[in-house]
Amino acid sequence: MKRYLSTISLALATMLTVSACSTAPASSKANPASAASGAASQPVTITFDQFSNSGDNEQYLKKMIDAYKVKNPNVTIKLQSYGYQDYFTQLTTKVAGGKAADVFELNYENFVSYAKKGALMPLDDIIKSENIDTSSYNPTALKAFNADGKQYGVPDSFSTVLLFYNKDLFDKAKVSYPTDDWKWEDAMNAAQKIRALGKDIYGYYHPCTFNEFYKVAKQNGGSLISADGKSFTMDTPENVQALQYMVDMQNKTNVMPTAAQVERTANADWDLFKSGRLGMIVTGCWAFPDFTKNCGFNWDVAVEPGHSVKATHFFSNGYVVNKDSKAANEAVKFINFISSNKEATQIRLDAGLELPPVTDSSIISQYTSKTPPANRKAVFKSLDFLVTPPVISQYQQLQDIVGKHLDAAVAGTVTPSQALKDMQAECQQTISLSK
């Protein structure tokens, strides 16, 4: 997961609609992959676009592809990797122009938009005809790529967000280590004692962003959108209390540094933690390899503190198949292999990539037995409290509006209560929840 970002273009809905109108839905046509499901000796070419294993991590994905090709020598995989910041711009253009790859990667936040606009091929019939076993997948991760009762993709990874803490700073402040049962009050008590250790030492980094706010609101019994998905619920007392809690971390207790107090870099929060000057940080399990390599102190993790209830982030990336793919049957077998086959998941595990989306006990036990952190079981315990983004067709617009008003509250130009009233009004005026 590339931090908490979601960069789907605002043009997606329009462009996909144009594409969908110019081509009949896959369900109304004969399966375009029927020719590809013939004898294994027939050559098949699969184009494959992805982002999560770009850069240095591409070498591990290529190992998974090579493992598949050993078992399927008739298949050629044409891989194209993009950096996360460029990926969705490229993808939107390709989909709109009818030139999308046979297989491409989507994160959960953007998946629904593509599925609802008819850009993806439903996989259920192919899974059945090819006797593909999906029982090996983590059921939560698999369900993330199901829309309107149809399976449109398979997960290639999943991750949860945890409370990371510097045990050495806790020892200096004479504070007990966090437990999986902590609440906001416990975290703030520890954060203030750690903040008191020195001018340049901070207790807690918990940014006031879109992703963090919808989760913290949930921890207090709040939400951004009603359970039936028909109305915005932003200016409730529960949300006001949640936002006040987040704003006070910087502007009242200063357990979290302001932008002026830390170097303004893309990874300022991680850098602060790795420097040994931060007691706690809320971030994802994808930080394990970096922190293991670069933290010169003892650290561990716990389930993130809640308030009236627990709520923890769940993120997942998945592979989907282009609705117009001429190699769909082979494409589904390919994505099933690189996401759930034991050989492929072992490559992922050895490389320290995001968590394989499988329930294989031999894989899970390898993952949980690695240290640091000692409490890796918290990754899975967090799944008991998962909260996912409020996914709508105008997701990026929602994210931008919420972020703008959160920034105003943090800057102190408006109160948290007024920021949420303004947020509610703008969303009601500009976003349709019926789409």
C-alpha positions in Angstrom: 0.0 0.0 0.0 1.6 3.3 -1.0 0.9 5.0 2.3 -2.8 6.0 2.3 -3.0 7.6 -1.1 -5.8 7.2 -3.7 -5.2 8.9 -7.0 -8.0 8.0 -9.2 -8.7 10.7 -11.7 -11.9 12.8 -11.5 -12.2 12.1 -15.3 -12.6 8.3 -14.6 -16.4 8.3 -14.4 -16.9 10.2 -17.7 -14.2 8.3 -19.6 -15.4 4.9 -18.4 -19.0 5.9 -19.3 -17.9 6.7 -22.9 -16.1 3.4 -23.1 -19.0 1.4 -21.7 -21.4 3.1 -24.1 -19.3 2.2 -27.1 -18.9 -1.5 -26.2 -21.6 -4.0 -25.1 -21.1 -5.3 -21.5 -19.2 -8.5 -21.3 -22.3 -10.3 -19.9 -24.2 -9.7 -23.1 -21.5 -11.2 -25.3 -20.1 -14.6 -25.8 -17.1 -15.2 -23.6 -14.2 -13.6 -25.5 -11.8 -16.0 -23.8 -13.3 -19.2 -25.1 -10.6 -19.6 -27.6 -7.9 -19.2 -24.9 -9.2 -22.1 -22.8 -8.3 -24.7 -25.3 -5.3 -26.9 -25.5 -2.4 -25.9 -23.3 0.0 -26.1 -26.3 -1.6 -23.1 -27.9 0.4 -19.9 -27.4 -1.2 -17.2 -25.2 0.0 -13.7 -24.6 -1.2 -11.8 -21.5 -0.5 -8.1 -21.0 -0.2 -7.1 -17.4 0.0 -3.6 -15.8 0.7 -3.1 -12.1 2.0 -0.6 -9.6 2.5 -2.2 -6.1 5.6 -4.1 -7.1 7.3 -1.4 -9.2 10.9 -0.2 -8.7 13.1 -2.4 -6.6 10.2 -4.8 -5.9 9.6 -5.7 -9.5 12.3 -8.3 -9.4 10.2 -10.4 -7.0 7.1 -10.1 -9.2 9.2 -11.3 -12.1 10.2 -14.4 -10.1 6.5 -15.1 -9.5 5.8 -14.7 -13.3 8.8 -17.0 -14.1 7.4 -19.6 -11.7 4.1 -19.5 -13.6 5.8 -19.8 -17.0 7.7 -22.9 -15.9 4.3 -24.6 -15.4 2.8 -22.9 -18.4 5.5 -22.5 -21.1 2.9 -21.6 -23.7 2.1 -18.4 -21.9 3.9 -15.1 -22.5 3.5 -12.4 -19.9 4.1 -8.8 -21.0 4.7 -6.9 -17.8 4.4 -3.1 -17.5 5.1 -1.5 -14.2 4.3 2.1 -13.2 5.0 4.2 -10.2 1.9 4.7 -8.0 1.6 8.4 -8.8 1.5 7.8 -12.5 -0.5 4.5 -12.5 -4.1 5.7 -12.4 -3.6 8.4 -15.0 -2.2 5.8 -17.4 -4.9 3.3 -16.5 -7.8 5.8 -17.0 -6.4 6.7 -20.4 -6.0 3.1 -21.5 -9.4 2.0 -20.3 -11.1 5.0 -22.0 -9.3 4.2 -25.3 -10.1 0.5 -25.2 -6.4 -0.4 -24.7 -6.3 -1.6 -21.2 -4.1 -4.6 -20.4 -5.6 -8.1 -20.1 -4.7 -8.0 -16.4 -4.3 -4.8 -14.3 -4.0 -4.0 -10.7 -6.5 -1.9 -8.6 -6.6 -0.9 -5.0 -9.8 -1.5 -3.1 -10.6 2.2 -2.9 -10.8 2.5 -6.7 -12.1 -1.0 -7.6 -15.8 -0.3 -7.2 -15.7 2.6 -9.6 -14.2 0.4 -12.4 -16.6 -2.4 -11.6 -19.7 -0.3 -11.7 -18.7 1.4 -15.0 -18.4 -2.0 -16.8 -14.7 -1.9 -17.3 -14.0 -5.3 -15.7 -14.9 -8.9 -16.6 -16.9 -10.9 -14.0 -14.8 -13.9 -13.1 -17.3 -16.3 -11.6 -18.0 -18.3 -14.7 -14.3 -18.7 -15.5 -13.5 -19.6 -11.9 -16.1 -22.4 -12.2 -15.2 -23.6 -15.7 -11.5 -23.7 -14.9 -12.0 -25.4 -11.5 -10.1 -22.6 -9.7 -10.1 -23.0 -6.0 -10.6 -19.7 -4.2 -10.8 -21.2 -0.7 -7.1 -20.5 0.0 -7.7 -16.7 0.0 -8.3 -14.7 3.1 -12.1 -14.3 2.9 -12.0 -10.6 3.9 -9.5 -9.8 1.2 -11.3 -11.9 -1.4 -14.7 -10.2 -0.6 -13.1 -6.8 -1.2 -13.1 -7.4 -4.9 -16.7 -8.6 -5.1 -19.3 -6.0 -6.2 -23.1 -6.6 -6.5 -22.6 -10.3 -5.9 -20.0 -10.8 -8.6 -16.4 -11.6 -8.2 -14.4 -9.1 -10.4 -10.9 -9.7 -9.1 -8.6 -11.5 -6.7 -6.5 -9.9 -4.0 -2.8 -9.8 -4.4 -2.0 -8.4 -1.0 -3.6 -7.0 2.1 -2.5 -4.9 5.1 -3.8 -3.4 8.3 -2.8 -0.3 10.2 -1.3 -0.6 13.7 0.1 1.4 16.6 3.9 1.3 16.4 5.8 2.4 19.5 9.3 3.1 20.6 9.9 0.9 23.6 13.0 2.8 24.6 11.1 6.1 24.9 8.4 4.3 26.9 11.0 3.1 29.3 12.5 6.5 29.7 9.1 8.0 30.4 8.3 5.2 32.8 5.1 4.3 30.9 3.7 0.8 30.4 3.8 -0.4 26.9 0.6 -0.3 24.8 -1.7 -3.2 24.8 -4.3 -4.3 22.2 -7.0 -3.0 24.6 -5.8 0.6 24.8 -8.2 3.5 24.2 -7.7 7.1 23.2 -7.1 8.2 26.8 -4.4 5.6 27.3 -2.6 6.7 24.2 -2.8 10.4 25.1 -1.6 9.8 28.7 1.5 8.0 27.3 2.0 10.6 24.6 2.1 13.5 27.0 4.6 11.8 29.3 6.9 11.0 26.3 6.5 14.6 25.0 7.8 15.8 28.3 11.1 14.1 27.8 12.5 16.9 25.6 11.8 19.8 23.2 12.4 17.7 20.1 10.7 14.5 21.3 7.1 13.9 20.4 4.5 11.5 21.8 2.2 10.6 18.9 2.0 11.0 15.2 -1.6 10.6 14.0 -2.3 12.9 11.0 -5.6 14.6 10.5 -6.2 13.2 7.0 -9.2 11.7 5.1 -8.2 8.1 5.8 -7.4 8.7 9.4 -10.5 10.8 10.1 -13.1 8.3 8.7 -11.5 5.7 10.9 -11.2 7.8 14.1 -14.8 8.9 13.6 -15.8 5.2 13.5 -13.8 4.6 16.7 -16.2 7.1 18.3 -19.4 5.7 16.7 -19.4 8.2 13.8 -19.3 8.0 10.1 -19.1 10.1 6.9 -22.0 8.4 5.1 -25.1 6.7 6.6 -25.2 2.9 6.7 -27.7 2.8 3.8 -25.4 4.9 1.7 -28.1 7.6 1.0 -27.0 10.5 3.1 -23.9 12.3 4.5 -23.4 12.2 8.3 -20.4 14.4 8.8 -21.6 17.1 11.3 -22.7 14.7 14.1 -21.6 15.2 17.7 -19.6 11.9 17.5 -17.6 13.3 14.5 -17.1 16.7 16.2 -15.6 15.0 19.2 -13.4 12.8 17.0 -12.1 15.8 15.1 -11.5 17.8 18.2 -9.4 14.9 19.6 -7.3 14.9 16.4 -6.8 18.6 16.3 -5.9 18.9 19.9 -2.9 16.5 19.4 -1.1 19.3 17.5 -2.7 22.5 18.7 -3.3 21.9 22.4 -1.0 19.2 23.8 1.4 19.3 20.9 2.1 15.6 21.4 2.1 15.5 17.6 4.4 18.0 15.8 3.0 20.7 13.6 4.2 21.1 10.1 6.5 23.9 11.2 8.1 21.6 13.8 9.3 18.8 11.5 11.1 18.8 8.2 8.6 18.9 5.4 9.4 15.7 3.5 7.1 13.1 2.0 8.1 10.6 4.7 8.4 13.1 7.7 6.4 10.8 10.0 8.4 7.7 9.3 11.7 9.7 9.5 10.7 11.1 12.8 10.0 7.6 14.2 13.2 6.1 12.8 15.2 9.0 14.3 14.1 7.8 17.8 12.3 11.1 18.5 8.7 9.8 18.3 6.9 7.6 20.9 4.1 6.3 18.7 3.0 6.4 15.1 -0.1 5.0 13.4 0.9 3.4 10.1 0.6 0.2 8.2 2.3 -3.2 8.5 4.1 -2.4 5.2 6.5 -0.4 7.4 7.9 -3.6 9.0 10.9 -4.0 6.5 11.9 -0.3 6.6 11.7 -0.1 10.4 13.5 -3.4 10.9 16.3 -2.1 8.8 16.5 1.5 10.0 15.3 1.7 13.6 18.3 1.6 16.0 16.0 1.1 19.1 13.5 -1.5 20.4 10.0 -1.2 18.9 6.8 -3.2 18.7 3.2 -2.9 17.6 -0.3 -3.2 19.1 -3.8 -2.9 17.8 -4.7 0.7 17.4 -6.5 2.3 20.3 -10.2 2.9 19.9 -12.8 4.8 21.9 -16.4 3.7 22.1 -15.5 0.9 19.7 -12.4 -0.4 18.0 -11.8 0.4 14.3 -8.7 -0.4 12.3 -7.9 0.2 8.7 -8.0 -2.6 6.1 -6.3 -2.0 2.7 -6.0 -4.4 -0.2 -4.7 -4.4 -3.8 -6.1 -6.9 -6.3 -5.8 -8.1 -9.9 -8.7 -7.7 -12.3 -9.3 -8.8 -15.9 -10.2 -6.4 -18.7 -13.8 -6.9 -19.9 -12.5 -7.2 -23.5 -9.6 -9.5 -22.9 -9.1 -12.2 -25.5 -7.1 -14.3 -23.0 -9.4 -14.1 -20.0 -9.4 -17.8 -19.0 -5.6 -17.9 -19.0 -5.5 -14.5 -17.3 -7.7 -15.7 -14.4 -5.5 -18.8 -13.9 -2.4 -16.5 -14.0 -3.7 -14.0 -11.4 -4.8 -16.9 -9.2 -1.3 -18.4 -9.3 0.7 -15.3 -8.5 -1.7 -14.2 -5.7 -2.3 -17.5 -3.9 0.0 -20.3 -5.1 2.3 -21.4 -2.3 5.4 -20.9 -4.5 4.4 -17.4 -5.4 3.4 -16.4 -1.8 6.7 -17.8 -0.5 8.5 -15.4 -2.9 6.4 -12.5 -1.6 7.0 -13.5 2.0 10.8 -13.9 1.6 10.9 -10.5 -0.1 9.1 -8.8 2.8 6.4 -7.5 0.6 2.8 -6.8 1.8 1.0 -9.7 3.4 0.0 -12.6 1.0 -3.8 -12.7 1.0 -4.0 -16.4 2.0 -5.0 -18.5 4.9 -2.2 -21.1 4.5 -1.0 -21.8 8.1 2.6 -22.5 7.0 2.7 -19.0 5.3 1.0 -17.2 8.2 3.2 -18.9 10.8 6.3 -17.8 9.0 5.0 -14.3 8.9 4.0 -14.1 12.6 7.2 -15.7 13.8 9.5 -13.1 12.3 10.8 -10.3 14.6 10.7 -7.4 14.9 7.9 -6.7 15.7 7.2 -9.3 18.4 3.5 -8.8 18.3 2.9 -9.5 14.6 -0.3 -11.3 15.6 -1.8 -7.8 16.0 -1.9 -7.6 12.1 -4.5 -10.3 12.1 -6.2 -9.3 15.3 -6.8 -5.9 13.7 -9.0 -7.7 11.1 -11.6 -8.1 13.8 -12.2 -4.4 13.8 -11.7 -3.4 10.2 -13.2 -0.4 8.6 -13.0 0.3 4.9 -13.2 3.6 3.0 -16.7 5.0 2.1 -16.4 4.0 -1.5 -18.5 5.9 -4.0 -18.2 6.8 -7.7 -17.0 10.3 -6.8 -14.4 9.0 -4.3 -11.6 11.3 -5.2 -13.9 14.3 -5.0 -15.1 13.2 -1.6 -11.5 12.8 -0.5 -10.6 16.2 -1.6 -13.5 18.0 0.0 -13.0 16.2 3.4 -9.3 16.9 3.3 -9.8 20.6 2.6 -12.0 21.1 5.6 -9.9 19.0 7.9 -6.9 21.2 7.0 -9.0 24.3 7.9 -9.7 22.8 11.4 -6.0 21.9 12.0 -5.0 25.4 10.9 -7.4 26.9 13.4 -9.2 29.0 10.8 -12.5 27.3 11.9 -13.6 25.2 14.8 -13.9 21.4 14.3 -17.7 21.8 14.5 -17.8 24.5 11.8 -15.4 22.5 9.6 -17.7 19.5 9.7 -20.8 21.7 8.9 -19.0 23.2 5.9 -17.8 19.7 4.8 -21.4 18.4 5.0 -22.8 21.3 3.0 -20.2 21.1 0.3 -20.6 17.3 -0.1 -24.4 17.6 -0.3 -24.1 20.2 -2.9 -21.5 18.6 -5.2 -21.6 14.8 -4.7 -24.5 12.5 -5.6 -24.7 9.4 -3.5 -27.1 7.7 -6.0 -24.4 7.2 -8.6 
